[in-house]
Amino acid sequence: MEIDPLYITREYWVQLNIVVDNFCFFVLFMVLFALNMVLTHNVIPSHVKAHELPPVFTKLRLPIYGFGFVLLGAAAYFFIRSLTVAIDVLNIIYPDWWI
C-alpha cells in the first residue's frame, strides 16, 4: 500500500500559502512576546537597580506585561488558525492517512 496524494490545485496552494503566512505571524508574535518578557523581567529591573533608569520605570512594567499577553494571545490565534487550515488542506490532499 502506498500513500498517493491527490493533485494539488491552485485553490489548495492558496490555502497552503495561508497556512505558511499564519505560521510566520505566529513566529513573529512569539519573538515579540519573548522580547517583551526579557524587557520586563530583566532589562528594566536591572537598570533600575543599577540607577541607570529612574524608579518610575518599574511602574511601566505592568502595562508592558499586558501588552505582552496581548502578543501571546495573537500568537495563539495565528497558531490555531494555521493548524486548522493545515489539517483541512492535508485531509483533502491526503485522503488516506497512515497512523
Residue pairs with C-beta under 8 A, 6 or more apart in sequence:
3 94
3 96
3 97
3 98
5 93
5 94
6 92
6 93
6 94
6 95
8 16
8 93
12 89
12 92
12 93
15 85
15 88
15 89
16 86
16 89
18 82
18 85
19 82
19 85
19 86
19 89
22 78
22 79
22 81
22 82
22 85
23 78
23 79
23 82
25 74
25 75
25 78
26 75
26 78
26 79
26 82
29 71
29 72
29 74
29 75
29 78
30 72
30 75
32 71
33 68
33 71
33 72
33 75
36 64
36 65
36 67
36 68
36 71
37 68
39 64
40 61
40 64
40 65
40 68
44 53
44 57
44 58
44 60
44 61
44 64
45 58
45 61
47 53
47 57
48 54
48 55
48 57
48 58
